[in-house]
Amino acid sequence: MDGRVYSTKSAFRESNDVKPSDDELGFLSCREIVDYCLDFLSGSLPNREKQLFSAHLRNCPDCMRFFETYRKTPEVSREALALRMPDRVRVAVRDFLRERYEPSPASGDSSSRR
């Protein structure tokens, strides 16, 4: 942390246009939130930092959106890797790329790429 001392206030935010103050964010900066995401999810963040992390997320919509995206990334990645491209789509993409990027035998020129 940066050594600053804050009071632990939590305020209702009426406008998303104004960035919450450090006091409202529960001591941790937005940068620290990014740094602590993995530790928070793995359960290795000490209790005090866990409380500050949660307080910050309650008061900072930008960090909450970032954290939700961060939290969902492994699941979305696993789902994407589990998908298998249908054979007809794979063949069509391969043929398209070959046609577009391989030189035609008639021209003999590798500069025919678009």
DAHUKA-V384802 format. One record per pair of residues at least 4 apart in sequence whose ideal C-beta (glycine too) atoms are under 8 Angstrom apart, sorted by sequence separation. I is the first residue (numbers start at 1). J is the second residue. If there is no record, write none. Layout:
# DAHUKA-V384802
i->[I:I]
j->[J:J]
This chain:
# DAHUKA-V384802
i->[20:21:25:28:29:30:31:32:33:36:37:38:45:46:47:48:49:50:51:52:53:54:55:56:60:61:62:63:64:65:66:67:68:69:72:73:74:75:76:77:78:79:85:86:87:88:89:90:91:92:93:94:95:96:97:98:103:13:20:22:25:28:39:40:45:85:103:107:39:57:58:103:13:22:56:57:103:28:45:85:103:104:11:36:103:39:40:57:103:13:101:11:36:40:100:9:10:100:8:9:6:7:10:6:36:4:8:8:33:6:28:33:28:33:26:27:28:1:26:30:1:2:26:28:33:26:27:28:26:27:41:25:26:30:33:37:41:1:25:26:30:34:26:30:33:37:25:33:37:24:25:24:25:20:20:10:16:13:8:10:11:13:10]
j->[24:25:29:32:33:34:35:36:37:40:41:42:49:50:51:52:53:54:55:56:57:58:59:60:64:65:66:67:68:69:70:71:72:73:76:77:78:79:80:81:82:83:89:90:91:92:93:94:95:96:97:98:99:100:101:102:107:18:25:27:30:33:44:45:50:90:108:112:45:63:64:109:20:29:63:64:110:36:53:93:111:112:20:45:112:49:50:67:113:24:113:24:49:53:113:23:24:114:23:24:22:23:26:23:53:22:26:27:53:27:49:56:52:57:51:52:53:27:52:56:28:29:53:55:60:54:55:56:55:56:70:55:56:60:63:67:71:32:56:58:62:66:59:63:66:70:59:67:71:59:60:60:63:59:60:55:61:59:55:58:59:61:59]
